[in-house]
């Protein structure tokens, strides 16, 4: 497994976990970018959008747009992945 693949899988898991931990199960892309930076993933806004769209394609979250801002809300399937109940290729595995 390459460094880039490990990094991508970790970013995707961190996004799902951040959404799962929120009482409303959602955040906007700016907040998610700050959360990623706080856990060691200082990535661009474009990278956050790319990963959010990928997670949406997998059915792990739903995205709505307010103006130009993306709002992500985790689905039950995404919660299961965030908590380690299920596994999807391309996403890091949740640690106990």
C-alpha angles and dihedrals in degrees: 000000000000126000091246092052092050090048093049093049091049093050092050093050092047090053092051092046092050091052093045091053094053115095090229093040090233144092136171120251094256093056090046090052090053091047090051091051090051090058095046102271104115097179134159125264088247091056091051090052092047093052093044090053091048091051089049090053088055091053092246097120142009122231128208125182124225108187100315095329121105118222115198125201120186119234125219088260089054091049089053091054093044091053095044095248092124136018131223126186111249095036126090119247118255113244121229 
